[in-house]
């Protein structure tokens, strides 16, 4: 059996700081900000260049 994890989510404090840190020091690519008004959260998908691995920071 071959298992592949496409993304994982991390709930954090300091969303903007974490996004900026990841882009600057890990050379990650950041997707557009998404806000869900019903569930009251904002999120970004961060991905490593040349990889399908994504981290959803919430």
Secondary structure, DSSP 8 states (H G I E B T S, - for coil): ------EEEE--S-HHHHHHHHHHHS-EEE---EEETTTTEEEEEEEETTS--EEEE-
